[in-house]
Amino acid sequence: MEASTKELDRIISGRHITIVLQPIFDPSRSRIVAYEALTRGPADSPLHAPLDLFAAAGAAERLPELEQLCLSEAMEHFVEL
């Protein structure tokens, strides 16, 4: 098994992603109108950068699984706002 595939398995099975909700501000209304969910792999991982993380998931045909994890984590963070 390729190293990035093993790392991807570790990240997905352990839910080791970081989600940051970036507010989108509408200056004409002077308020936040939405949030963008930003995803990163673990800081100590070769799949930390989102491009690398999603490319590895695509190559391993696990993109839907990673996207579901990201959506789930983003919704949990959003509820905490």
PDB file of N, CA, C and O in Angstrom:
ATOM      1  N   MET A   1       0.855  -1.186   0.000  1.00  0.00           N
ATOM      2  CA  MET A   1       0.000   0.000   0.000  1.00  0.00           C
ATOM      3  C   MET A   1       0.894   1.241   0.000  1.00  0.00           C
ATOM      4  O   MET A   1       1.841   1.331   0.782  1.00  0.00           O
ATOM      5  N   GLU A   2       0.596   2.165  -0.856  1.00  0.00           N
ATOM      6  CA  GLU A   2       1.359   3.391  -0.984  1.00  0.00           C
ATOM      7  C   GLU A   2       1.277   4.209   0.304  1.00  0.00           C
ATOM      8  O   GLU A   2       0.267   4.163   1.007  1.00  0.00           O
ATOM      9  N   ALA A   3       2.347   4.964   0.618  1.00  0.00           N
ATOM     10  CA  ALA A   3       2.405   5.741   1.863  1.00  0.00           C
ATOM     11  C   ALA A   3       1.257   6.736   1.979  1.00  0.00           C
ATOM     12  O   ALA A   3       0.672   6.880   3.053  1.00  0.00           O
ATOM     13  N   SER A   4       0.926   7.429   0.883  1.00  0.00           N
ATOM     14  CA  SER A   4      -0.153   8.416   0.965  1.00  0.00           C
ATOM     15  C   SER A   4      -1.509   7.738   1.169  1.00  0.00           C
ATOM     16  O   SER A   4      -2.401   8.322   1.784  1.00  0.00           O
ATOM     17  N   THR A   5      -1.673   6.520   0.664  1.00  0.00           N
ATOM     18  CA  THR A   5      -2.919   5.782   0.875  1.00  0.00           C
ATOM     19  C   THR A   5      -3.041   5.364   2.333  1.00  0.00           C
ATOM     20  O   THR A   5      -4.124   5.451   2.911  1.00  0.00           O
ATOM     21  N   LYS A   6      -1.946   4.913   2.932  1.00  0.00           N
ATOM     22  CA  LYS A   6      -1.955   4.568   4.357  1.00  0.00           C
ATOM     23  C   LYS A   6      -2.262   5.797   5.202  1.00  0.00           C
ATOM     24  O   LYS A   6      -3.025   5.722   6.165  1.00  0.00           O
ATOM     25  N   GLU A   7      -1.671   6.916   4.843  1.00  0.00           N
ATOM     26  CA  GLU A   7      -1.914   8.159   5.584  1.00  0.00           C
ATOM     27  C   GLU A   7      -3.369   8.601   5.412  1.00  0.00           C
ATOM     28  O   GLU A   7      -3.996   9.058   6.368  1.00  0.00           O
ATOM     29  N   LEU A   8      -3.896   8.469   4.224  1.00  0.00           N
ATOM     30  CA  LEU A   8      -5.296   8.811   3.981  1.00  0.00           C
ATOM     31  C   LEU A   8      -6.213   7.921   4.818  1.00  0.00           C
ATOM     32  O   LEU A   8      -7.186   8.403   5.398  1.00  0.00           O
ATOM     33  N   ASP A   9      -5.910   6.634   4.881  1.00  0.00           N
ATOM     34  CA  ASP A   9      -6.684   5.718   5.722  1.00  0.00           C
ATOM     35  C   ASP A   9      -6.671   6.180   7.176  1.00  0.00           C
ATOM     36  O   ASP A   9      -7.707   6.192   7.839  1.00  0.00           O
ATOM     37  N   ARG A  10      -5.505   6.555   7.661  1.00  0.00           N
ATOM     38  CA  ARG A  10      -5.366   7.016   9.043  1.00  0.00           C
ATOM     39  C   ARG A  10      -6.207   8.267   9.284  1.00  0.00           C
ATOM     40  O   ARG A  10      -6.883   8.382  10.306  1.00  0.00           O
ATOM     41  N   ILE A  11      -6.161   9.193   8.345  1.00  0.00           N
ATOM     42  CA  ILE A  11      -6.886  10.458   8.481  1.00  0.00           C
ATOM     43  C   ILE A  11      -8.394  10.219   8.473  1.00  0.00           C
ATOM     44  O   ILE A  11      -9.107  10.739   9.330  1.00  0.00           O
ATOM     45  N   ILE A  12      -8.877   9.445   7.518  1.00  0.00           N
ATOM     46  CA  ILE A  12     -10.318   9.226   7.408  1.00  0.00           C
ATOM     47  C   ILE A  12     -10.835   8.397   8.578  1.00  0.00           C
ATOM     48  O   ILE A  12     -11.836   8.762   9.195  1.00  0.00           O
ATOM     49  N   SER A  13     -10.179   7.305   8.885  1.00  0.00           N
ATOM     50  CA  SER A  13     -10.678   6.430   9.954  1.00  0.00           C
ATOM     51  C   SER A  13     -10.625   7.122  11.314  1.00  0.00           C
ATOM     52  O   SER A  13     -11.484   6.885  12.163  1.00  0.00           O
ATOM     53  N   GLY A  14      -9.632   7.967  11.523  1.00  0.00           N
ATOM     54  CA  GLY A  14      -9.506   8.666  12.798  1.00  0.00           C
ATOM     55  C   GLY A  14     -10.173  10.030  12.827  1.00  0.00           C
ATOM     56  O   GLY A  14     -10.146  10.724  13.843  1.00  0.00           O
ATOM     57  N   ARG A  15     -10.777  10.411  11.700  1.00  0.00           N
ATOM     58  CA  ARG A  15     -11.424  11.726  11.578  1.00  0.00           C
ATOM     59  C   ARG A  15     -10.423  12.846  11.922  1.00  0.00           C
ATOM     60  O   ARG A  15     -10.752  13.811  12.612  1.00  0.00           O
ATOM     61  N   HIS A  16      -9.206  12.684  11.420  1.00  0.00           N
ATOM     62  CA  HIS A  16      -8.120  13.622  11.721  1.00  0.00           C
ATOM     63  C   HIS A  16      -8.029  14.753  10.709  1.00  0.00           C
ATOM     64  O   HIS A  16      -7.003  14.927  10.051  1.00  0.00           O
ATOM     65  N   ILE A  17      -9.093  15.510  10.589  1.00  0.00           N
ATOM     66  CA  ILE A  17      -9.055  16.693   9.742  1.00  0.00           C
ATOM     67  C   ILE A  17      -9.347  17.901  10.615  1.00  0.00           C
ATOM     68  O   ILE A  17      -9.959  17.793  11.678  1.00  0.00           O
ATOM     69  N   THR A  18      -8.904  19.028  10.150  1.00  0.00           N
ATOM     70  CA  THR A  18      -9.179  20.292  10.833  1.00  0.00           C
ATOM     71  C   THR A  18     -10.097  21.107   9.939  1.00  0.00           C
ATOM     72  O   THR A  18      -9.848  21.267   8.744  1.00  0.00           O
ATOM     73  N   ILE A  19     -11.160  21.618  10.539  1.00  0.00           N
ATOM     74  CA  ILE A  19     -12.109  22.471   9.822  1.00  0.00           C
ATOM     75  C   ILE A  19     -12.043  23.864  10.440  1.00  0.00           C
ATOM     76  O   ILE A  19     -12.088  24.014  11.661  1.00  0.00           O
ATOM     77  N   VAL A  20     -11.938  24.864   9.600  1.00  0.00           N
ATOM     78  CA  VAL A  20     -12.015  26.253  10.036  1.00  0.00           C
ATOM     79  C   VAL A  20     -13.138  26.895   9.240  1.00  0.00           C
ATOM     80  O   VAL A  20     -13.180  26.794   8.014  1.00  0.00           O
ATOM     81  N   LEU A  21     -14.044  27.552   9.940  1.00  0.00           N
ATOM     82  CA  LEU A  21     -15.137  28.247   9.258  1.00  0.00           C
ATOM     83  C   LEU A  21     -14.734  29.704   9.052  1.00  0.00           C
ATOM     84  O   LEU A  21     -14.554  30.459  10.007  1.00  0.00           O
ATOM     85  N   GLN A  22     -14.600  30.073   7.795  1.00  0.00           N
ATOM     86  CA  GLN A  22     -14.203  31.426   7.400  1.00  0.00           C
ATOM     87  C   GLN A  22     -15.469  32.238   7.133  1.00  0.00           C
ATOM     88  O   GLN A  22     -16.226  31.905   6.222  1.00  0.00           O
ATOM     89  N   PRO A  23     -15.714  33.300   7.913  1.00  0.00           N
ATOM     90  CA  PRO A  23     -16.916  34.096   7.655  1.00  0.00           C
ATOM     91  C   PRO A  23     -16.825  34.845   6.330  1.00  0.00           C
ATOM     92  O   PRO A  23     -15.758  35.313   5.934  1.00  0.00           O
ATOM     93  N   ILE A  24     -17.947  34.946   5.667  1.00  0.00           N
ATOM     94  CA  ILE A  24     -18.064  35.740   4.445  1.00  0.00           C
ATOM     95  C   ILE A  24     -18.908  36.953   4.809  1.00  0.00           C
ATOM     96  O   ILE A  24     -20.080  36.838   5.166  1.00  0.00           O
ATOM     97  N   PHE A  25     -18.286  38.103   4.708  1.00  0.00           N
ATOM     98  CA  PHE A  25     -18.894  39.351   5.176  1.00  0.00           C
ATOM     99  C   PHE A  25     -19.440  40.152   4.002  1.00  0.00           C
ATOM    100  O   PHE A  25     -18.758  40.327   2.992  1.00  0.00           O
ATOM    101  N   ASP A  26     -20.668  40.636   4.135  1.00  0.00           N
ATOM    102  CA  ASP A  26     -21.279  41.492   3.126  1.00  0.00           C
ATOM    103  C   ASP A  26     -21.204  42.926   3.628  1.00  0.00           C
ATOM    104  O   ASP A  26     -21.961  43.301   4.523  1.00  0.00           O
ATOM    105  N   PRO A  27     -20.306  43.737   3.070  1.00  0.00           N
ATOM    106  CA  PRO A  27     -20.151  45.100   3.559  1.00  0.00           C
ATOM    107  C   PRO A  27     -21.390  45.978   3.323  1.00  0.00           C
ATOM    108  O   PRO A  27     -21.627  46.936   4.059  1.00  0.00           O
ATOM    109  N   SER A  28     -22.167  45.646   2.302  1.00  0.00           N
ATOM    110  CA  SER A  28     -23.353  46.467   2.046  1.00  0.00           C
ATOM    111  C   SER A  28     -24.413  46.267   3.128  1.00  0.00           C
ATOM    112  O   SER A  28     -25.249  47.141   3.360  1.00  0.00           O
ATOM    113  N   ARG A  29     -24.369  45.122   3.781  1.00  0.00           N
ATOM    114  CA  ARG A  29     -25.314  44.857   4.874  1.00  0.00           C
ATOM    115  C   ARG A  29     -24.642  44.890   6.243  1.00  0.00           C
ATOM    116  O   ARG A  29     -25.297  44.760   7.277  1.00  0.00           O
ATOM    117  N   SER A  30     -23.328  45.065   6.228  1.00  0.00           N
ATOM    118  CA  SER A  30     -22.530  45.115   7.460  1.00  0.00           C
ATOM    119  C   SER A  30     -22.741  43.901   8.354  1.00  0.00           C
ATOM    120  O   SER A  30     -22.906  44.020   9.568  1.00  0.00           O
ATOM    121  N   ARG A  31     -22.733  42.732   7.726  1.00  0.00           N
ATOM    122  CA  ARG A  31     -22.902  41.515   8.525  1.00  0.00           C
ATOM    123  C   ARG A  31     -22.348  40.291   7.794  1.00  0.00           C
ATOM    124  O   ARG A  31     -22.109  40.315   6.587  1.00  0.00           O
ATOM    125  N   ILE A  32     -22.155  39.240   8.555  1.00  0.00           N
ATOM    126  CA  ILE A  32     -21.745  37.954   8.000  1.00  0.00           C
ATOM    127  C   ILE A  32     -22.964  37.328   7.341  1.00  0.00           C
ATOM    128  O   ILE A  32     -24.037  37.251   7.939  1.00  0.00           O
ATOM    129  N   VAL A  33     -22.790  36.884   6.108  1.00  0.00           N
ATOM    130  CA  VAL A  33     -23.914  36.290   5.373  1.00  0.00           C
ATOM    131  C   VAL A  33     -23.739  34.784   5.130  1.00  0.00           C
ATOM    132  O   VAL A  33     -24.691  34.104   4.747  1.00  0.00           O
ATOM    133  N   ALA A  34     -22.544  34.273   5.347  1.00  0.00           N
ATOM    134  CA  ALA A  34     -22.290  32.855   5.119  1.00  0.00           C
ATOM    135  C   ALA A  34     -20.937  32.493   5.726  1.00  0.00           C
ATOM    136  O   ALA A  34     -20.209  33.355   6.219  1.00  0.00           O
ATOM    137  N   TYR A  35     -20.624  31.223   5.681  1.00  0.00           N
ATOM    138  CA  TYR A  35     -19.319  30.731   6.120  1.00  0.00           C
ATOM    139  C   TYR A  35     -18.785  29.774   5.067  1.00  0.00           C
ATOM    140  O   TYR A  35     -19.538  29.009   4.464  1.00  0.00           O
ATOM    141  N   GLU A  36     -17.491  29.827   4.859  1.00  0.00           N
ATOM    142  CA  GLU A  36     -16.808  28.881   3.984  1.00  0.00           C
ATOM    143  C   GLU A  36     -16.057  27.907   4.885  1.00  0.00           C
ATOM    144  O   GLU A  36     -15.300  28.329   5.759  1.00  0.00           O
ATOM    145  N   ALA A  37     -16.259  26.618   4.680  1.00  0.00           N
ATOM    146  CA  ALA A  37     -15.561  25.608   5.474  1.00  0.00           C
ATOM    147  C   ALA A  37     -14.242  25.266   4.792  1.00  0.00           C
ATOM    148  O   ALA A  37     -14.220  24.818   3.646  1.00  0.00           O
ATOM    149  N   LEU A  38     -13.152  25.482   5.508  1.00  0.00           N
ATOM    150  CA  LEU A  38     -11.817  25.178   5.004  1.00  0.00           C
ATOM    151  C   LEU A  38     -11.314  23.921   5.695  1.00  0.00           C
ATOM    152  O   LEU A  38     -11.437  23.785   6.912  1.00  0.00           O
ATOM    153  N   THR A  39     -10.755  23.015   4.931  1.00  0.00           N
ATOM    154  CA  THR A  39     -10.315  21.717   5.453  1.00  0.00           C
ATOM    155  C   THR A  39      -8.812  21.561   5.313  1.00  0.00           C
ATOM    156  O   THR A  39      -8.222  21.953   4.306  1.00  0.00           O
ATOM    157  N   ARG A  40      -8.203  20.986   6.335  1.00  0.00           N
ATOM    158  CA  ARG A  40      -6.776  20.650   6.315  1.00  0.00           C
ATOM    159  C   ARG A  40      -6.608  19.262   6.903  1.00  0.00           C
ATOM    160  O   ARG A  40      -7.407  18.822   7.729  1.00  0.00           O
ATOM    161  N   GLY A  41      -5.564  18.580   6.471  1.00  0.00           N
ATOM    162  CA  GLY A  41      -5.174  17.337   7.124  1.00  0.00           C
ATOM    163  C   GLY A  41      -4.381  17.684   8.373  1.00  0.00           C
ATOM    164  O   GLY A  41      -4.189  18.862   8.674  1.00  0.00           O
ATOM    165  N   PRO A  42      -3.920  16.680   9.104  1.00  0.00           N
ATOM    166  CA  PRO A  42      -3.134  16.938  10.309  1.00  0.00           C
ATOM    167  C   PRO A  42      -1.868  17.749   9.987  1.00  0.00           C
ATOM    168  O   PRO A  42      -1.266  17.582   8.926  1.00  0.00           O
ATOM    169  N   ALA A  43      -1.485  18.613  10.904  1.00  0.00           N
ATOM    170  CA  ALA A  43      -0.333  19.497  10.678  1.00  0.00           C
ATOM    171  C   ALA A  43       0.963  18.715  10.444  1.00  0.00           C
ATOM    172  O   ALA A  43       1.840  19.184   9.718  1.00  0.00           O
ATOM    173  N   ASP A  44       1.093  17.546  11.040  1.00  0.00           N
ATOM    174  CA  ASP A  44       2.326  16.753  10.906  1.00  0.00           C
ATOM    175  C   ASP A  44       2.264  15.743   9.760  1.00  0.00           C
ATOM    176  O   ASP A  44       3.102  14.846   9.670  1.00  0.00           O
ATOM    177  N   SER A  45       1.283  15.893   8.901  1.00  0.00           N
ATOM    178  CA  SER A  45       1.047  14.922   7.832  1.00  0.00           C
ATOM    179  C   SER A  45       1.499  15.449   6.475  1.00  0.00           C
ATOM    180  O   SER A  45       1.436  16.652   6.222  1.00  0.00           O
ATOM    181  N   PRO A  46       1.957  14.550   5.599  1.00  0.00           N
ATOM    182  CA  PRO A  46       2.243  14.964   4.223  1.00  0.00           C
ATOM    183  C   PRO A  46       0.962  15.347   3.471  1.00  0.00           C
ATOM    184  O   PRO A  46       1.027  15.929   2.388  1.00  0.00           O
ATOM    185  N   LEU A  47      -0.201  15.019   4.047  1.00  0.00           N
ATOM    186  CA  LEU A  47      -1.483  15.382   3.442  1.00  0.00           C
ATOM    187  C   LEU A  47      -2.128  16.556   4.180  1.00  0.00           C
ATOM    188  O   LEU A  47      -3.352  16.685   4.189  1.00  0.00           O
ATOM    189  N   HIS A  48      -1.325  17.399   4.787  1.00  0.00           N
ATOM    190  CA  HIS A  48      -1.844  18.577   5.496  1.00  0.00           C
ATOM    191  C   HIS A  48      -2.516  19.555   4.533  1.00  0.00           C
ATOM    192  O   HIS A  48      -3.613  20.039   4.812  1.00  0.00           O
ATOM    193  N   ALA A  49      -1.877  19.847   3.420  1.00  0.00           N
ATOM    194  CA  ALA A  49      -2.416  20.809   2.453  1.00  0.00           C
ATOM    195  C   ALA A  49      -3.662  20.234   1.787  1.00  0.00           C
ATOM    196  O   ALA A  49      -3.671  19.066   1.400  1.00  0.00           O
ATOM    197  N   PRO A  50      -4.713  21.042   1.649  1.00  0.00           N
ATOM    198  CA  PRO A  50      -5.954  20.527   1.069  1.00  0.00           C
ATOM    199  C   PRO A  50      -5.776  19.953  -0.340  1.00  0.00           C
ATOM    200  O   PRO A  50      -6.406  18.948  -0.669  1.00  0.00           O
ATOM    201  N   LEU A  51      -4.943  20.558  -1.167  1.00  0.00           N
ATOM    202  CA  LEU A  51      -4.733  20.016  -2.515  1.00  0.00           C
ATOM    203  C   LEU A  51      -4.151  18.611  -2.465  1.00  0.00           C
ATOM    204  O   LEU A  51      -4.553  17.742  -3.238  1.00  0.00           O
ATOM    205  N   ASP A  52      -3.211  18.390  -1.564  1.00  0.00           N
ATOM    206  CA  ASP A  52      -2.607  17.065  -1.425  1.00  0.00           C
ATOM    207  C   ASP A  52      -3.601  16.057  -0.849  1.00  0.00           C
ATOM    208  O   ASP A  52      -3.671  14.914  -1.300  1.00  0.00           O
ATOM    209  N   LEU A  53      -4.367  16.493   0.151  1.00  0.00           N
ATOM    210  CA  LEU A  53      -5.349  15.627   0.798  1.00  0.00           C
ATOM    211  C   LEU A  53      -6.414  15.165  -0.199  1.00  0.00           C
ATOM    212  O   LEU A  53      -6.703  13.972  -0.299  1.00  0.00           O
ATOM    213  N   PHE A  54      -6.985  16.102  -0.922  1.00  0.00           N
ATOM    214  CA  PHE A  54      -8.048  15.755  -1.868  1.00  0.00           C
ATOM    215  C   PHE A  54      -7.509  15.009  -3.087  1.00  0.00           C
ATOM    216  O   PHE A  54      -8.208  14.165  -3.649  1.00  0.00           O
ATOM    217  N   ALA A  55      -6.286  15.305  -3.502  1.00  0.00           N
ATOM    218  CA  ALA A  55      -5.672  14.560  -4.616  1.00  0.00           C
ATOM    219  C   ALA A  55      -5.444  13.103  -4.217  1.00  0.00           C
ATOM    220  O   ALA A  55      -5.690  12.197  -5.013  1.00  0.00           O
ATOM    221  N   ALA A  56      -4.979  12.874  -2.998  1.00  0.00           N
ATOM    222  CA  ALA A  56      -4.757  11.505  -2.524  1.00  0.00           C
ATOM    223  C   ALA A  56      -6.081  10.757  -2.439  1.00  0.00           C
ATOM    224  O   ALA A  56      -6.155   9.584  -2.803  1.00  0.00           O
ATOM    225  N   ALA A  57      -7.124  11.427  -1.964  1.00  0.00           N
ATOM    226  CA  ALA A  57      -8.441  10.801  -1.878  1.00  0.00           C
ATOM    227  C   ALA A  57      -8.970  10.460  -3.269  1.00  0.00           C
ATOM    228  O   ALA A  57      -9.556   9.395  -3.465  1.00  0.00           O
ATOM    229  N   GLY A  58      -8.770  11.345  -4.221  1.00  0.00           N
ATOM    230  CA  GLY A  58      -9.195  11.072  -5.587  1.00  0.00           C
ATOM    231  C   GLY A  58      -8.449   9.899  -6.192  1.00  0.00           C
ATOM    232  O   GLY A  58      -9.049   9.040  -6.837  1.00  0.00           O
ATOM    233  N   ALA A  59      -7.135   9.864  -5.985  1.00  0.00           N
ATOM    234  CA  ALA A  59      -6.317   8.776  -6.536  1.00  0.00           C
ATOM    235  C   ALA A  59      -6.690   7.429  -5.916  1.00  0.00           C
ATOM    236  O   ALA A  59      -6.596   6.393  -6.575  1.00  0.00           O
ATOM    237  N   ALA A  60      -7.112   7.444  -4.655  1.00  0.00           N
ATOM    238  CA  ALA A  60      -7.487   6.212  -3.960  1.00  0.00           C
ATOM    239  C   ALA A  60      -8.973   5.883  -4.131  1.00  0.00           C
ATOM    240  O   ALA A  60      -9.482   4.927  -3.545  1.00  0.00           O
ATOM    241  N   GLU A  61      -9.655   6.688  -4.941  1.00  0.00           N
ATOM    242  CA  GLU A  61     -11.099   6.540  -5.162  1.00  0.00           C
ATOM    243  C   GLU A  61     -11.881   6.598  -3.855  1.00  0.00           C
ATOM    244  O   GLU A  61     -12.822   5.834  -3.641  1.00  0.00           O
ATOM    245  N   ARG A  62     -11.469   7.527  -2.981  1.00  0.00           N
ATOM    246  CA  ARG A  62     -12.129   7.706  -1.679  1.00  0.00           C
ATOM    247  C   ARG A  62     -12.605   9.143  -1.487  1.00  0.00           C
ATOM    248  O   ARG A  62     -12.862   9.584  -0.367  1.00  0.00           O
ATOM    249  N   LEU A  63     -12.717   9.853  -2.589  1.00  0.00           N
ATOM    250  CA  LEU A  63     -13.137  11.247  -2.507  1.00  0.00           C
ATOM    251  C   LEU A  63     -14.515  11.409  -1.868  1.00  0.00           C
ATOM    252  O   LEU A  63     -14.671  12.288  -1.021  1.00  0.00           O
ATOM    253  N   PRO A  64     -15.524  10.608  -2.226  1.00  0.00           N
ATOM    254  CA  PRO A  64     -16.832  10.773  -1.568  1.00  0.00           C
ATOM    255  C   PRO A  64     -16.759  10.573  -0.047  1.00  0.00           C
ATOM    256  O   PRO A  64     -17.440  11.263   0.712  1.00  0.00           O
ATOM    257  N   GLU A  65     -15.936   9.631   0.377  1.00  0.00           N
ATOM    258  CA  GLU A  65     -15.783   9.361   1.809  1.00  0.00           C
ATOM    259  C   GLU A  65     -15.142  10.553   2.528  1.00  0.00           C
ATOM    260  O   GLU A  65     -15.577  10.937   3.614  1.00  0.00           O
ATOM    261  N   LEU A  66     -14.116  11.130   1.920  1.00  0.00           N
ATOM    262  CA  LEU A  66     -13.473  12.299   2.507  1.00  0.00           C
ATOM    263  C   LEU A  66     -14.424  13.487   2.512  1.00  0.00           C
ATOM    264  O   LEU A  66     -14.500  14.214   3.503  1.00  0.00           O
ATOM    265  N   GLU A  67     -15.142  13.691   1.431  1.00  0.00           N
ATOM    266  CA  GLU A  67     -16.081  14.808   1.368  1.00  0.00           C
ATOM    267  C   GLU A  67     -17.179  14.670   2.419  1.00  0.00           C
ATOM    268  O   GLU A  67     -17.580  15.664   3.023  1.00  0.00           O
ATOM    269  N   GLN A  68     -17.669  13.454   2.644  1.00  0.00           N
ATOM    270  CA  GLN A  68     -18.683  13.233   3.675  1.00  0.00           C
ATOM    271  C   GLN A  68     -18.124  13.568   5.059  1.00  0.00           C
ATOM    272  O   GLN A  68     -18.808  14.184   5.877  1.00  0.00           O
ATOM    273  N   LEU A  69     -16.894  13.165   5.314  1.00  0.00           N
ATOM    274  CA  LEU A  69     -16.247  13.499   6.587  1.00  0.00           C
ATOM    275  C   LEU A  69     -16.131  15.007   6.743  1.00  0.00           C
ATOM    276  O   LEU A  69     -16.424  15.543   7.812  1.00  0.00           O
ATOM    277  N   CYS A  70     -15.711  15.693   5.699  1.00  0.00           N
ATOM    278  CA  CYS A  70     -15.568  17.147   5.753  1.00  0.00           C
ATOM    279  C   CYS A  70     -16.909  17.826   6.017  1.00  0.00           C
ATOM    280  O   CYS A  70     -16.989  18.744   6.833  1.00  0.00           O
ATOM    281  N   LEU A  71     -17.953  17.385   5.337  1.00  0.00           N
ATOM    282  CA  LEU A  71     -19.281  17.968   5.545  1.00  0.00           C
ATOM    283  C   LEU A  71     -19.769  17.738   6.969  1.00  0.00           C
ATOM    284  O   LEU A  71     -20.305  18.647   7.602  1.00  0.00           O
ATOM    285  N   SER A  72     -19.584  16.545   7.462  1.00  0.00           N
ATOM    286  CA  SER A  72     -20.013  16.209   8.815  1.00  0.00           C
ATOM    287  C   SER A  72     -19.289  17.074   9.850  1.00  0.00           C
ATOM    288  O   SER A  72     -19.915  17.631  10.752  1.00  0.00           O
ATOM    289  N   GLU A  73     -17.980  17.176   9.711  1.00  0.00           N
ATOM    290  CA  GLU A  73     -17.187  17.986  10.647  1.00  0.00           C
ATOM    291  C   GLU A  73     -17.540  19.462  10.533  1.00  0.00           C
ATOM    292  O   GLU A  73     -17.619  20.158  11.545  1.00  0.00           O
ATOM    293  N   ALA A  74     -17.753  19.944   9.321  1.00  0.00           N
ATOM    294  CA  ALA A  74     -18.111  21.356   9.124  1.00  0.00           C
ATOM    295  C   ALA A  74     -19.451  21.670   9.785  1.00  0.00           C
ATOM    296  O   ALA A  74     -19.606  22.720  10.409  1.00  0.00           O
ATOM    297  N   MET A  75     -20.416  20.765   9.649  1.00  0.00           N
ATOM    298  CA  MET A  75     -21.720  20.999  10.281  1.00  0.00           C
ATOM    299  C   MET A  75     -21.602  21.010  11.804  1.00  0.00           C
ATOM    300  O   MET A  75     -22.249  21.818  12.470  1.00  0.00           O
ATOM    301  N   GLU A  76     -20.783  20.120  12.354  1.00  0.00           N
ATOM    302  CA  GLU A  76     -20.578  20.122  13.809  1.00  0.00           C
ATOM    303  C   GLU A  76     -19.978  21.446  14.268  1.00  0.00           C
ATOM    304  O   GLU A  76     -20.392  21.989  15.293  1.00  0.00           O
ATOM    305  N   HIS A  77     -19.007  21.973  13.521  1.00  0.00           N
ATOM    306  CA  HIS A  77     -18.385  23.248  13.880  1.00  0.00           C
ATOM    307  C   HIS A  77     -19.390  24.396  13.727  1.00  0.00           C
ATOM    308  O   HIS A  77     -19.414  25.313  14.549  1.00  0.00           O
ATOM    309  N   PHE A  78     -20.202  24.347  12.700  1.00  0.00           N
ATOM    310  CA  PHE A  78     -21.156  25.410  12.463  1.00  0.00           C
ATOM    311  C   PHE A  78     -22.183  25.493  13.602  1.00  0.00           C
ATOM    312  O   PHE A  78     -22.561  26.588  14.019  1.00  0.00           O
ATOM    313  N   VAL A  79     -22.623  24.355  14.093  1.00  0.00           N
ATOM    314  CA  VAL A  79     -23.597  24.326  15.187  1.00  0.00           C
ATOM    315  C   VAL A  79     -23.003  24.971  16.444  1.00  0.00           C
ATOM    316  O   VAL A  79     -23.731  25.536  17.261  1.00  0.00           O
ATOM    317  N   GLU A  80     -21.693  24.885  16.591  1.00  0.00           N
ATOM    318  CA  GLU A  80     -21.024  25.449  17.764  1.00  0.00           C
ATOM    319  C   GLU A  80     -20.864  26.965  17.708  1.00  0.00           C
ATOM    320  O   GLU A  80     -20.475  27.575  18.705  1.00  0.00           O
ATOM    321  N   LEU A  81     -21.152  27.580  16.574  1.00  0.00           N
ATOM    322  CA  LEU A  81     -20.989  29.032  16.452  1.00  0.00           C
ATOM    323  C   LEU A  81     -21.950  29.783  17.341  1.00  0.00           C
ATOM    324  O   LEU A  81     -21.944  31.014  17.357  1.00  0.00           O
TER     325      LEU A  81
END
